[in-house]
Amino acid sequence: MVAYEFYWLDETGGYQIIGILPERRKSPERITQKSILNWGENIFGKEVDAKDIFFIQVAIDEKSVRIFRPIPFTITLKEI
């Protein structure tokens, strides 16, 4: 199952998770970055400033309920 972890950028420059929302839409053309952010702002924007919200897409194994996050990577200018 695809889900989105929503985070809030706090005033110290860090971030905190504020919630996870599962994707339930069947029509892939309706799933855009803007629609996901709007959804998060509607749900979590009452608690925090909506401009400070971001999300990452994760996969949740429905049997084990484990969350699989994308592997972060960095590219240095030298590698470019």
Residue pairs with C-beta under 8 A, 6 or more apart in sequence:
1 22
1 23
1 59
1 60
1 62
2 22
2 23
2 57
2 58
2 59
2 60
3 20
3 21
3 22
3 23
3 57
3 58
3 59
3 60
3 67
4 20
4 21
4 23
4 36
4 39
4 40
4 55
4 56
4 57
4 58
5 17
5 19
5 20
5 55
5 56
5 58
5 67
5 69
6 17
6 18
6 19
6 20
6 21
6 40
6 43
6 44
6 53
6 54
6 55
7 15
7 16
7 17
7 18
7 53
7 54
7 55
7 56
8 15
8 16
8 18
8 44
8 47
8 48
8 52
8 53
9 15
9 52
9 53
9 54
10 16
10 52
15 54
18 44
18 47
18 48
18 53
19 40
19 43
19 44
20 58
20 67
21 39
21 40
21 43
22 60
23 31
25 31
36 55
37 53
37 54
37 55
40 53
40 55
41 50
41 53
44 50
44 53
45 53
56 69
56 70
57 70
58 67
58 68
58 69
58 70
59 67
59 68
60 66
60 67
60 68
61 68
